[in-house]
């Protein structure tokens, strides 16, 4: 190595060390492993075993520690108490959305999921109010799901009990529900526009921000503008457009086409992708644990029978089924470290001073897999949500939708859909695996912030 290379290397290390020192001085950051130049602590974290790495770090540095992903410091919260204290006890300070450059570039700072400041607050507030007006958590939204369920059953019957990959239909059903809320219409499963949308959803979740989707949403907005009746709003788009006309002279208004398009994109993705993944995992786990499936179907027969469709009211009388659905969500741990948060101001947290703009990772895995709350957390066991008498048992540690001000906007809808779609399928079909249950692979595949099940097929045998 010649002298010039040595000098360059020394200068680089000095600059990196200086940057690291400045970052530390910005606030009294929590302790953590010493980062290497350029790569930080990445070499100490296996992407597929990040939960275990975080657990190991927490044993050394406590439930709040700092890691460097490259040259960027990130504060990690591990365990129920730390996460609850931050997201609920200091909800406002920890309500920022951490930087996701590719999505911020595509969405241009609009929408709900990846925005901050007034745009996020006002758009989320409007969306919550409007979804409530449209019946979120009430009978009218339940009706949307119940109306979609027979189409789901009919499509599964067309497989004639042959091996089938359920990805398309498990994307189509929830996508139609969210479309009925924001567009006021569902699609036939063979509709070519709908098929294109589902194909893009199944191919890559980020493609929702593609030009095709942007153009499609723009066309739907134009249709609504041409037929808008301000005295009789039909769906989410109408409510947004009406509000936009009311604030026509407000230069700071959030009610723009760009924000509406981004918000609709967020809602379609959020209302479809994670539910599809959860349903696929549910079927896989039910195949792997046939004794659990049998008990759920026994409860369905006892409470619902075969002459009518399941309804939400049935859930109160179906503690085992409710426990199974909760255990599915706990066990699959669909967003192990949540979407990144960001502190909105300098905040003192547990004797540490975390500076404004610092990225925060909340290890939801550490909550959902807490061995004190859920004995043998690595084991799929509906008993985690049942008391000694077989009644459903709530747990504050059940956080698959996150918590605090950034809790999933569609949590209520997702929980309704999971119960109604899953019980409808099990009411009408016997699930048949192509391999013995003990040979079924349920190991998750990691994809950025979320996980999804490995590819599998099964047979839906009508009962």
C-alpha positions in Angstrom: 0.0 0.0 0.0 1.6 3.3 -1.1 1.8 6.4 1.1 -1.1 8.1 -0.6 -3.5 5.2 0.1 -2.4 5.2 3.7 -3.1 8.9 4.1 -6.5 8.6 2.4 -7.4 5.7 4.7 -6.3 7.6 7.8 -8.2 10.8 6.7 -11.3 8.7 6.0 -11.2 7.1 9.4 -10.7 10.5 11.1 -13.6 12.0 9.2 -15.9 9.1 10.2 -14.7 9.3 13.8 -15.4 13.0 13.8 -18.9 12.5 12.4 -19.6 9.8 15.0 -18.5 12.1 17.8 -20.7 14.9 16.5 -23.7 12.6 16.3 -23.1 11.5 19.9 -22.8 15.1 21.1 -26.1 16.0 19.6 -27.8 14.2 22.4 -27.0 11.9 25.2 -27.8 8.8 23.2 -28.4 5.4 24.7 -25.4 3.0 24.8 -24.8 0.4 22.2 -22.1 -1.6 20.5 -19.2 0.4 19.0 -19.8 0.9 15.3 -17.2 0.3 12.6 -16.4 3.0 10.1 -18.8 3.2 7.1 -20.8 0.0 7.9 -21.7 0.8 11.6 -23.1 -2.3 13.3 -24.5 -4.0 10.2 -22.0 -6.8 10.5 -23.4 -7.7 13.9 -27.0 -8.1 12.6 -28.3 -11.1 10.6 -31.3 -9.7 8.7 -33.2 -13.0 9.1 -32.4 -13.1 12.8 -32.7 -9.5 13.7 -35.0 -10.2 16.6 -32.4 -12.4 18.2 -29.7 -9.8 17.6 -31.8 -7.1 19.2 -32.5 -9.4 22.2 -28.8 -10.1 22.7 -28.1 -6.3 22.5 -30.8 -5.6 25.0 -29.3 -8.0 27.5 -26.0 -6.1 27.4 -27.2 -2.5 27.0 -30.8 -2.5 28.3 -34.2 -2.0 26.6 -33.1 1.2 24.9 -29.9 1.1 22.9 -28.3 2.7 19.8 -27.2 1.0 16.7 -25.6 2.4 13.6 -26.9 1.3 10.2 -24.1 2.5 8.1 -23.2 6.0 9.4 -26.7 6.7 10.7 -27.5 6.3 14.4 -30.8 4.6 15.2 -32.3 4.2 18.7 -33.9 0.8 19.2 -36.7 0.2 21.8 -36.9 -3.4 23.0 -39.7 -4.9 25.2 -43.2 -3.9 26.1 -42.4 -1.3 28.8 -40.0 0.7 26.7 -42.3 0.6 23.6 -45.4 1.5 25.6 -43.6 4.3 27.4 -42.4 5.8 24.1 -45.4 5.3 21.8 -48.1 5.9 24.3 -46.5 7.8 27.2 -44.6 10.1 24.8 -46.9 9.6 21.9 -46.5 13.0 20.3 -42.7 13.1 20.6 -42.4 9.6 19.0 -45.1 10.1 16.4 -42.8 11.0 13.5 -42.3 8.7 10.5 -38.7 7.6 9.9 -37.2 8.3 6.5 -38.0 5.7 3.8 -36.3 7.5 0.8 -37.7 5.5 -2.1 -41.3 5.9 -0.8 -40.9 9.5 0.1 -39.5 10.2 -3.4 -42.5 8.4 -5.1 -45.2 9.7 -2.9 -43.6 13.2 -2.8 -44.5 13.9 0.9 -48.2 13.2 0.5 -50.6 10.6 2.0 -50.8 9.0 5.4 -48.2 6.3 5.8 -44.9 8.0 5.1 -45.5 11.7 5.9 -44.9 13.9 8.8 -46.1 17.3 10.2 -49.4 18.9 9.3 -49.9 16.9 6.1 -49.8 13.7 8.1 -51.9 15.0 11.1 -54.6 16.6 9.0 -54.8 13.7 6.4 -55.0 11.1 9.1 -57.6 13.0 11.1 -59.7 13.5 8.0 -59.4 9.9 7.0 -60.4 8.6 10.5 -63.5 10.9 10.6 -64.5 9.9 7.1 -64.1 6.2 7.6 -66.3 6.5 10.6 -68.9 8.3 8.6 -68.7 5.5 6.1 -69.3 3.0 8.9 -65.9 1.8 10.0 -66.4 -0.4 13.1 -70.2 -0.4 12.4 -72.7 -2.6 10.7 -72.3 -1.0 7.3 -68.6 -2.0 7.0 -69.5 -5.5 8.2 -72.1 -5.6 5.4 -69.3 -4.8 2.9 -67.3 -7.8 4.1 -70.3 -10.1 4.3 -71.3 -9.2 0.8 -67.8 -10.1 -0.5 -67.6 -13.4 1.4 -69.9 -15.4 -0.9 -67.8 -14.3 -3.9 -64.7 -15.6 -2.1 -66.5 -18.9 -1.4 -67.7 -19.2 -5.0 -64.3 -18.6 -6.4 -62.7 -21.3 -4.1 -65.4 -23.8 -5.2 -64.3 -23.3 -8.8 -61.0 -25.0 -7.8 -62.9 -28.3 -7.5 -60.7 -29.4 -4.7 -57.5 -29.3 -6.8 -54.2 -27.9 -5.5 -54.4 -24.1 -5.5 -52.3 -21.1 -4.6 -54.7 -18.8 -2.7 -52.6 -15.6 -3.2 -54.9 -14.1 -5.9 -58.2 -14.7 -4.1 -56.8 -13.6 -0.7 -55.7 -10.4 -2.3 -58.9 -9.9 -4.3 -61.4 -10.2 -1.4 -59.9 -7.5 0.9 -59.0 -5.3 -2.1 -62.7 -5.3 -3.1 -63.7 -4.4 0.4 -61.4 -1.3 0.5 -62.4 -0.4 -3.1 -66.1 -0.5 -2.1 -65.3 2.0 0.7 -63.2 4.5 -1.4 -64.7 3.9 -4.9 -68.2 2.7 -3.9 -68.0 -0.3 -6.1 -66.5 -3.8 -6.1 -65.0 -5.6 -9.1 -65.6 -9.0 -10.6 -62.6 -11.2 -10.1 -62.1 -11.5 -13.8 -62.3 -7.8 -14.5 -59.1 -7.0 -16.4 -58.5 -3.7 -14.6 -59.0 -5.4 -11.3 -56.8 -8.4 -12.4 -54.0 -5.9 -13.3 -54.3 -4.2 -9.9 -54.1 -7.6 -8.1 -51.1 -8.7 -10.2 -49.3 -5.6 -9.2 -50.1 -6.0 -5.6 -48.9 -9.6 -5.6 -45.8 -8.8 -7.6 -44.4 -6.0 -5.5 -46.1 -3.9 -2.9 -44.1 -0.8 -3.9 -45.5 -1.0 -7.4 -48.7 0.5 -6.0 -46.9 3.8 -6.6 -46.3 3.0 -10.2 -47.5 5.2 -13.1 -50.2 2.6 -13.9 -51.7 2.9 -10.4 -51.3 6.7 -10.3 -53.1 7.0 -13.7 -55.8 4.7 -12.6 -56.5 6.6 -9.4 -56.4 9.9 -11.2 -59.1 8.6 -13.6 -61.3 7.5 -10.7 -60.9 10.9 -9.1 -61.9 12.6 -12.4 -65.0 10.4 -12.6 -66.0 11.4 -9.2 -65.4 15.1 -9.9 -67.7 14.9 -13.0 -70.5 13.3 -11.0 -70.0 14.9 -7.6 -73.1 15.9 -5.6 -71.9 17.8 -2.6 -75.2 17.1 -0.7 -74.9 13.4 -1.1 -71.3 12.1 -0.8 -71.0 8.4 -1.9 -67.6 7.4 -0.7 -64.2 8.5 0.6 -63.2 10.3 -2.7 -66.4 12.3 -2.6 -65.8 13.4 1.0 -62.3 14.5 0.1 -63.3 16.4 -3.0 -66.1 18.2 -1.1 -63.6 19.3 1.5 -61.3 20.5 -1.2 -64.0 22.7 -2.7 -64.7 24.2 0.7 -61.0 25.1 1.1 -60.5 26.2 -2.5 -58.9 29.5 -1.5 -56.6 28.0 1.2 -53.1 27.8 -0.2 -52.1 25.5 2.7 -54.9 23.1 2.1 -54.1 19.3 2.2 -57.1 18.6 -0.1 -55.2 18.4 -3.3 -55.2 15.8 -6.1 -51.7 14.8 -5.2 -52.5 14.1 -1.6 -55.8 12.3 -2.5 -53.9 10.0 -4.9 -51.2 9.2 -2.4 -53.8 8.6 0.4 -55.8 6.3 -1.8 -52.6 4.4 -2.7 -51.8 4.1 1.0 -55.3 2.8 1.8 -55.4 0.2 -1.0 -52.0 -1.1 0.0 -52.6 -1.0 3.7 -56.1 -2.5 3.3 -54.9 -5.3 1.1 -51.3 -6.4 1.4 -51.0 -7.2 5.1 -54.4 -8.8 5.3 -53.5 -11.1 2.4 -50.3 -12.0 4.0 -52.0 -12.7 7.3 -54.7 -14.9 5.7 -52.1 -16.9 3.8 -50.2 -17.5 7.0 -53.4 -18.4 8.7 -54.2 -21.1 6.1 -50.6 -22.4 6.3 -50.8 -22.7 10.1 -54.2 -24.3 10.1 -52.8 -26.9 7.7 -49.8 -27.5 10.0 -52.1 -27.8 13.1 -55.1 -29.8 12.0 -56.3 -30.3 15.6 -56.6 -26.5 15.9 -58.6 -26.3 12.6 -60.9 -29.1 13.8 -61.7 -27.2 17.1 -62.4 -24.0 15.2 -64.8 -25.8 12.8 -66.5 -27.4 15.7 -67.1 -24.0 17.3 -68.3 -22.6 13.9 -70.8 -25.5 13.6 -72.0 -25.0 17.2 -72.4 -21.2 17.1 -73.1 -20.4 13.4 -74.2 -23.6 11.8 -74.4 -24.0 8.0 -77.6 -22.1 7.2 -76.3 -18.6 7.6 -73.2 -16.6 7.2 -70.9 -15.7 10.2 -71.4 -12.2 11.7 -69.3 -10.2 14.1 -71.7 -10.8 16.9 -70.7 -14.5 16.8 -67.2 -13.6 17.8 -68.3 -13.1 21.5 -69.5 -16.7 21.6 -66.5 -18.1 19.8 -63.6 -17.7 22.3 -61.4 -20.4 20.7 -61.7 -19.0 17.2 -60.9 -15.5 18.5 -57.9 -16.9 20.4 -56.7 -18.7 17.2 -56.9 -15.5 15.1 -55.0 -13.6 17.8 -52.4 -16.3 18.0 -51.9 -16.3 14.3 -51.2 -12.6 14.3 -48.9 -12.9 17.3 -47.0 -15.9 15.9 -46.4 -14.6 12.4 -45.1 -11.2 13.7 -45.8 -9.6 10.3 -43.8 -6.4 10.9 -41.0 -7.5 13.4 -39.6 -4.0 13.9 -42.5 -1.9 12.8 -42.2 0.9 10.3 -39.5 3.3 11.5 -40.5 6.1 13.8 -38.8 9.5 14.3 -38.8 11.8 17.2 -40.4 15.2 16.4 -38.4 17.2 18.9 -35.5 16.8 21.3 -36.9 14.4 23.9 -35.6 13.2 27.3 -36.4 9.5 27.5 -35.1 7.4 30.4 -32.3 9.7 31.2 -31.2 9.9 27.6 -31.5 12.9 25.4 -32.7 11.8 21.9 -32.3 14.6 19.4 -35.0 15.7 17.0 -35.1 13.7 13.8 -33.5 10.6 15.3 -34.8 7.4 13.8 -36.5 5.0 16.2 -37.0 1.3 15.7 -39.6 -0.4 17.9 -39.1 -4.2 18.2 -42.7 -5.5 18.1 -41.1 -9.0 18.1 -39.9 -8.4 21.6 -43.5 -7.7 22.7 -45.3 -10.5 20.8 -42.6 -13.0 21.8 -42.3 -12.0 25.4 -41.9 -15.3 27.3 -43.4 -13.9 30.5 -46.6 -13.0 28.8 -46.7 -15.8 26.3 -45.1 -19.0 27.7 -43.1 -20.9 25.0 -43.6 -18.0 22.5 -41.9 -19.9 19.7 -44.7 -22.4 19.8 -48.0 -21.8 18.0 -50.6 -22.1 20.8 -54.1 -20.5 20.9 -53.9 -21.1 24.7 -51.8 -17.9 24.9 -55.2 -16.1 24.6 -57.4 -18.4 26.7 -57.9 -18.4 30.5 -58.2 -21.6 32.6 -61.9 -21.8 31.8 -61.5 -21.5 28.1 -62.7 -17.9 27.9 -60.9 -15.4 25.6 -58.1 -13.6 27.4 -57.0 -10.1 26.2 -53.4 -9.1 26.4 -51.8 -5.6 26.4 -48.9 -7.3 24.6 -50.9 -7.9 21.5 -49.4 -5.2 19.2 -49.4 -6.5 15.6 -50.9 -3.2 14.6 -48.3 -1.1 16.5 -49.6 1.4 19.2 -49.9 5.1 19.8 -50.5 7.8 17.3 -49.1 5.7 14.4 -51.2 2.7 15.1 -52.6 1.1 11.9 -55.4 3.2 10.5 -57.3 0.1 9.3 -56.9 -2.0 12.4 -60.7 -2.2 13.0 -61.4 -3.2 9.4 -58.6 -5.8 9.3 -59.8 -7.5 12.5 -63.3 -7.7 11.1 -62.1 -9.1 7.8 -59.9 -11.7 9.5 -62.7 -13.1 11.5 -65.4 -13.0 8.9 -63.3 -14.2 5.9 -61.6 -17.0 7.9 -64.7 -18.3 9.5 -66.5 -18.2 6.2 -63.8 -20.3 4.6 -63.7 -22.8 7.4 -67.5 -23.0 7.4 -67.6 -24.0 3.8 -64.4 -26.0 3.2 -62.1 -28.7 4.6 -58.5 -27.7 4.2 -56.3 -30.4 2.7 -52.5 -30.2 2.7 -50.4 -31.6 -0.1 -47.8 -32.9 2.4 -48.1 -34.3 5.9 -48.6 -31.6 8.6 -45.2 -32.2 10.2 -43.5 -31.5 6.8 -45.1 -28.1 6.3 -42.7 -25.3 6.2 -44.0 -22.2 8.0 -40.7 -20.3 8.2 -41.3 -16.7 7.2 -39.6 -15.0 4.3 -38.2 -11.6 5.1 -39.0 -8.7 2.7 -37.9 -5.3 4.1 -40.2 -4.2 6.9 -42.5 -7.2 6.7 -42.5 -11.0 6.4 -44.6 -13.3 4.3 -45.1 -17.1 4.1 -43.3 -19.4 1.8 -45.1 -20.5 -1.4 -47.6 -23.3 -0.8 -50.7 -24.8 -2.3 -53.7 -26.5 -0.7 -57.0 -28.1 -1.6 -60.3 -26.5 -0.6 -62.7 -29.4 -0.2 -66.4 -28.3 0.0 -68.3 -29.6 3.1 
